[in-house]
Amino acid sequence: MLIKVYGSAVFGVEATTITIEVNVATGIGYHLVGLPDNAVRESSFRIAAALQNNGYKFPGKKIIVNMAPADLRKEGSAYDLSLSLGILAASGQIKAENISEYLIMGELSLDGSLQPIKGALPIAIKAKEEGFKGFILPKQNAKEAAIVSGLEVYGVENITEVINFFDKDEALERTIINTREEFYKNLDHPEHDFADVKGQESIKRCMEIAAAGGHNIILIGPPGAGKTMLAKRLPSILPPMTLHEALETTKIHSVVGRVKEHVGLMCQRPFRSPHHTISDVALVGGGAYPQPGEISLSHNGVLFLDELPEFKRGVLEVMRQPLEDREVTISRAKFTVTYPSSFMLVASMNPSPSGYFNDPDAPATSSPAEMQRYLSKISGPLLDRIDIHIEVTPVPFEKLSEERRGESSVEIRKRVTQARQFQTERFAESDSVHYNAQMSVRQIRKFCALDEASKALLKTAMERLNLSARAYDRILKVSRTIADLENSKDIKGNHISEAIQYRSLDRDGWLG
C-alpha cells in the first residue's frame, strides 16, 4: 500500500515542501531514498522503539520510503513523526484518510514523546501558501507556528495523540495566538534602560542621533568608561519594530532554533554581541549546510563588536559587503542562499593597547609605534562605513554618586521615532532607503543642501582638523539626522558643527 505524507525542509529562510512516499510490500528490508543525511537515516531505530513502546509495531516487510524532490538534501531528525505515521498508515495499522491535508513534523524520543524542531515559522508560512489545512508539530514550537493566521496549528506532546487524531478522530488542541495583541503587549518594556546610566550626557546624545538616523557608531575610551553599558541600551531607544520586521526577525531566529518556547513572536529588537575569537563563517553565516551568522541574527537590531581591534582582520573584512548591501549571499556549488542582514553596527575599542591614551593618571602608556600597530588592525574601508566616532571618558565620582535618575529610554525613543517618521516620508519613493544612514551620494546632494555659512564652516573644519574626504558625506548624513531630531527642514550651522565633533578617528594623531 502506498501512502503520501508531507513534511518540509528549510533552505536559507524559506521552506520547501517535501513529499514522503511510503510503500509497504511483500519481502524484507527498509530502504530510505531521496538524499537523506545520517540523522534522517538513523530515524528507523527511533521510530521502531517509539512504535513498540506505544503498542504498535515496525512492520517486518519491504518498506521503501522516498523523500521527494529526490535531488534536495534532507537534514535533521524532524522527519521522524511524518515517517512513522506514513509507515503505520501504509502497513494498515491505522487509518489515515485525511493525512495529506496536514503538514507533519517532529523528532521522536524512544518513548514516543516529541522533541522541538527548527524553522517552525518558515514551514508554517509555506504550509499556508500551499493550501494545507493544518500543521502538526511539537508543542514547544506551536506558539511560533501559530503566528501564521489562516492555518490550523496543533502542538502535540506524544505520537499517540497524532495517531488517535487520524485513527480514532480524537480532537487535538489547537494553538491560537492573536499576533497583533501579542506584539503590542511586549513593546514598551525594555530590559536595559538609559535611566540607569549616570553621567555620559554627551554620549547619550550621540546614541540618540545614531538611533534616529540608523548610523553605525564606534565608541573609543578606556576600560570601565561605560562603553558596553551604553551599547546594551541602544536597542531600547530604537523605534519599535513593525509587525513585518518582527516576523522577518522571528523567521531567522526560528531557522537556527533560537526562538524561546513561551515566546511566539520576537517583539524586542535583537542585540548580538559575539566574542572577538569568532570565525568569519560564524559572523556572516555559512558552513557546509549554510546557517545564518551573527549579522543575520542581529537583522533589524544591533550588532555589538566589543574591543574591535581584537577581532581578526579577515573576520572584519567579510563584513564590508553585508554592511553595504544589507544582505549576505552564501554560494555553494549546487545552490545559493541569501540571508537578510540590515543591522546597526556598534563597535567599541580602547584607544591604545594598554587601554589608556592621553591620560596623565594612566597606569601604563604605549609608544606611538604600538599605538599605530594597534589602530591599523581596523581597515580604512571598514571605518568608512562607520558614521559616528565618539570618545567616551570615565564618569567622575560626583556623577556616579548622584541620586538623580537620567532620562528614560521610553522618552528618548519618542524623539527617535518622530525623527524616523520624517525620514520615512522623505524616502517614501525609494524601496531601498528608509533612513538617513542609507542615503546614496545623489540623495545626499538632494536632501543635505547647505547655505553659504554652513559650507564655509564645513570647509574650515575639514582644513583645520585635517578631516579626510570620506568624512565629508558622513558629516552631512549625521547633520541631516540632527536637523530631523530638532524638527528642522534645513541643515543649519549648529547641526554641522555638532556632526564634525563625531569624527574623532579621522583626525591626525589617530589613524594618521
Backbone hydrogen bonds, N-H to C=O, Kabsch-Sander energy under -0.5 kcal/mol:
donor,donor_aa,acceptor,acceptor_aa,energy
3,I,22,V,-2.4
5,V,20,I,-2.6
6,Y,102,Y,-0.6
7,G,18,I,-2.9
9,A,16,T,-2.9
11,F,9,A,-0.5
11,F,14,E,-2.9
14,E,11,F,-2.1
16,T,9,A,-3.2
18,I,7,G,-2.1
19,T,68,A,-2.4
20,I,5,V,-3.6
20,I,18,I,-0.6
21,E,19,T,-0.7
21,E,66,N,-2.9
22,V,3,I,-3.0
22,V,20,I,-0.6
23,N,21,E,-0.5
23,N,64,I,-2.7
24,V,1,M,-1.8
25,A,23,N,-0.5
25,A,62,K,-2.5
29,G,61,K,-0.8
31,H,63,I,-3.2
32,L,30,Y,-0.5
33,V,31,H,-0.6
33,V,65,V,-3.1
37,D,74,K,-1.9
41,R,37,D,-2.3
42,E,38,N,-2.5
43,S,40,V,-1.1
44,S,41,R,-1.0
45,F,42,E,-1.3
46,R,42,E,-1.0
47,I,43,S,-3.2
48,A,44,S,-2.4
49,A,45,F,-1.9
50,A,46,R,-2.5
51,L,47,I,-2.7
52,Q,48,A,-2.1
53,N,49,A,-2.3
54,N,51,L,-1.2
55,G,52,Q,-1.2
56,Y,51,L,-2.9
61,K,59,P,-1.1
62,K,25,A,-2.0
63,I,29,G,-3.0
63,I,61,K,-0.8
64,I,23,N,-2.7
64,I,62,K,-0.6
65,V,31,H,-3.2
65,V,63,I,-0.5
66,N,21,E,-2.6
66,N,64,I,-0.5
67,M,33,V,-1.9
68,A,19,T,-2.8
68,A,66,N,-0.8
72,L,69,P,-1.4
74,K,35,L,-2.5
75,E,73,R,-0.5
80,D,77,S,-1.4
81,L,106,G,-2.3
83,L,79,Y,-2.7
84,S,80,D,-2.6
85,L,81,L,-2.2
86,G,82,S,-1.9
87,I,83,L,-2.3
88,L,84,S,-2.4
89,A,85,L,-2.5
90,A,86,G,-2.6
91,S,87,I,-1.8
92,G,89,A,-1.1
93,Q,88,L,-2.0
94,I,88,L,-1.1
99,I,96,A,-1.1
101,E,98,N,-1.7
102,Y,99,I,-1.3
103,L,134,G,-2.3
104,I,6,Y,-2.8
104,I,102,Y,-0.5
105,M,136,I,-2.3
106,G,78,A,-3.0
107,E,115,Q,-1.3
109,S,113,S,-2.6
112,G,109,S,-1.8
114,L,157,E,-2.0
115,Q,107,E,-2.9
119,G,254,S,-3.3
123,I,119,G,-1.9
124,A,120,A,-2.3
125,I,121,L,-2.3
126,K,122,P,-2.0
127,A,123,I,-2.5
128,K,124,A,-2.1
129,E,125,I,-2.1
130,E,126,K,-2.4
131,G,128,K,-1.4
132,F,127,A,-2.5
133,K,101,E,-2.1
134,G,101,E,-1.2
135,F,152,E,-2.8
136,I,103,L,-2.5
137,L,135,F,-0.5
137,L,154,Y,-2.2
139,K,156,V,-1.9
141,N,138,P,-1.5
142,A,139,K,-1.2
143,K,139,K,-0.5
145,A,141,N,-2.0
146,A,142,A,-2.2
147,I,144,E,-0.8
148,V,145,A,-1.6
149,S,147,I,-0.6
151,L,148,V,-0.7
152,E,133,K,-1.8
153,V,151,L,-0.5
154,Y,135,F,-2.6
154,Y,152,E,-0.5
155,G,153,V,-0.5
155,G,173,E,-0.7
156,V,137,L,-2.4
156,V,154,Y,-0.6
159,I,112,G,-2.5
161,E,158,N,-0.9
162,V,158,N,-0.9
163,I,159,I,-2.4
164,N,160,T,-2.7
165,F,161,E,-1.5
166,F,162,V,-1.9
167,D,163,I,-3.3
168,K,164,N,-1.6
170,E,164,N,-2.1
174,R,172,L,-0.5
175,T,153,V,-3.1
176,I,174,R,-0.6
177,I,146,A,-0.5
179,T,177,I,-1.2
182,E,178,N,-2.7
183,F,179,T,-2.5
184,Y,180,R,-2.7
185,K,181,E,-1.8
186,N,182,E,-0.9
186,N,183,F,-0.6
187,L,184,Y,-0.8
189,H,186,N,-0.7
196,D,193,D,-1.7
197,V,194,F,-1.5
204,K,200,Q,-2.3
205,R,201,E,-2.2
206,C,202,S,-1.8
207,M,203,I,-2.6
208,E,204,K,-2.2
209,I,205,R,-2.1
210,A,206,C,-2.4
211,A,207,M,-2.6
212,A,208,E,-2.3
213,G,209,I,-2.0
214,G,210,A,-1.1
215,H,210,A,-1.7
217,I,345,L,-2.5
218,I,388,I,-2.6
219,L,347,A,-2.9
220,I,218,I,-0.5
220,I,390,I,-2.8
221,G,219,L,-0.5
221,G,349,M,-2.1
225,A,222,P,-1.4
230,L,226,G,-2.1
231,A,227,K,-2.2
232,K,228,T,-2.4
233,R,229,M,-0.7
233,R,230,L,-0.7
234,L,231,A,-1.3
236,S,233,R,-0.7
237,I,234,L,-1.9
238,L,234,L,-0.7
238,L,235,P,-0.6
241,M,267,C,-0.6
246,A,242,T,-2.5
247,L,243,L,-2.1
248,E,244,H,-2.3
249,T,245,E,-2.7
250,T,246,A,-2.5
251,K,247,L,-2.1
252,I,248,E,-1.5
253,H,249,T,-2.1
254,S,250,T,-2.4
255,V,251,K,-1.6
256,V,252,I,-1.0
257,G,254,S,-1.3
258,R,253,H,-3.3
263,V,260,K,-1.1
264,G,262,H,-0.6
267,C,265,L,-0.6
272,R,302,V,-2.6
278,I,275,H,-1.7
283,L,279,S,-1.6
284,V,280,D,-2.7
285,G,281,V,-2.2
286,G,291,Q,-2.0
291,Q,286,G,-1.6
293,G,284,V,-0.5
294,E,282,A,-1.9
295,I,283,L,-2.7
296,S,293,G,-0.7
297,L,293,G,-2.0
298,S,294,E,-1.3
299,H,296,S,-1.5
300,N,342,S,-2.9
301,G,298,S,-2.4
302,V,270,P,-2.7
303,L,344,M,-2.7
304,F,272,R,-3.2
304,F,302,V,-0.6
305,L,303,L,-0.6
305,L,346,V,-2.4
306,D,304,F,-0.8
308,L,348,S,-2.8
310,E,307,E,-1.8
311,F,307,E,-0.5
311,F,308,L,-1.5
312,K,276,H,-0.6
315,V,312,K,-0.6
316,L,312,K,-1.7
317,E,313,R,-2.2
318,V,314,G,-1.4
319,M,316,L,-1.1
320,R,317,E,-1.6
323,L,319,M,-2.2
324,E,320,R,-1.3
325,D,321,Q,-3.1
326,R,322,P,-2.2
328,V,339,Y,-3.0
330,I,328,V,-0.5
330,I,337,V,-3.2
331,S,329,T,-0.6
332,R,335,F,-2.7
337,V,330,I,-2.5
339,Y,328,V,-2.8
341,S,326,R,-2.0
343,F,341,S,-1.1
344,M,301,G,-2.3
345,L,343,F,-0.5
346,V,303,L,-2.8
346,V,344,M,-0.6
347,A,217,I,-2.7
348,S,305,L,-2.2
349,M,219,L,-2.3
355,G,352,S,-1.0
362,A,359,D,-1.9
371,M,367,S,-2.5
372,Q,368,P,-2.5
373,R,369,A,-2.2
374,Y,370,E,-2.3
375,L,371,M,-2.8
376,S,372,Q,-2.0
377,K,374,Y,-1.1
378,I,375,L,-1.5
379,S,377,K,-0.6
383,L,379,S,-2.1
384,D,380,G,-2.3
385,R,382,L,-1.4
386,I,383,L,-2.0
387,D,216,N,-0.6
387,D,385,R,-0.6
388,I,216,N,-2.0
389,H,502,Y,-2.6
390,I,218,I,-2.4
392,V,220,I,-3.6
393,T,391,E,-0.5
399,K,396,P,-0.7
400,L,396,P,-1.8
401,S,397,F,-2.4
402,E,399,K,-1.1
406,G,195,A,-1.4
412,I,408,S,-1.9
413,R,409,S,-2.9
414,K,410,V,-1.2
415,R,411,E,-1.1
416,V,412,I,-2.1
417,T,413,R,-3.0
418,Q,414,K,-1.9
419,A,415,R,-2.3
420,R,416,V,-2.4
421,Q,417,T,-1.7
422,F,418,Q,-1.6
423,Q,419,A,-1.6
424,T,420,R,-2.4
425,E,421,Q,-2.0
426,R,422,F,-2.3
427,F,423,Q,-2.6
428,A,425,E,-1.1
430,S,427,F,-1.5
434,H,432,S,-0.5
437,A,213,G,-2.3
438,Q,435,Y,-1.9
439,M,436,N,-1.9
444,I,440,S,-2.2
445,R,441,V,-2.2
446,K,442,R,-1.6
447,F,443,Q,-3.1
448,C,444,I,-2.1
455,K,451,D,-2.2
456,A,452,E,-2.4
457,L,453,A,-2.1
458,L,454,S,-2.4
459,K,455,K,-2.4
460,T,456,A,-2.4
461,A,457,L,-2.3
462,M,458,L,-2.3
463,E,459,K,-1.9
464,R,460,T,-3.0
465,L,461,A,-2.6
467,L,462,M,-1.2
471,A,468,S,-0.9
472,Y,468,S,-0.5
472,Y,469,A,-1.2
473,D,469,A,-0.6
474,R,470,R,-1.0
475,I,471,A,-2.6
476,L,472,Y,-1.8
477,K,473,D,-2.4
478,V,474,R,-2.6
479,S,475,I,-2.5
480,R,476,L,-1.9
481,T,477,K,-1.6
482,I,478,V,-2.3
483,A,479,S,-2.2
484,D,480,R,-1.9
485,L,481,T,-2.3
486,E,482,I,-1.3
487,N,484,D,-1.5
488,S,483,A,-3.2
491,I,449,A,-0.6
492,K,490,D,-0.5
496,I,492,K,-1.8
497,S,493,G,-2.7
498,E,494,N,-1.6
499,A,495,H,-2.1
500,I,496,I,-2.1
501,Q,497,S,-0.9
502,Y,498,E,-0.6
502,Y,499,A,-1.1
503,R,500,I,-0.9
504,S,389,H,-0.9
506,D,503,R,-1.7
507,R,504,S,-1.5
508,D,465,L,-0.6
510,W,507,R,-1.6
511,L,505,L,-0.7
511,L,507,R,-0.7
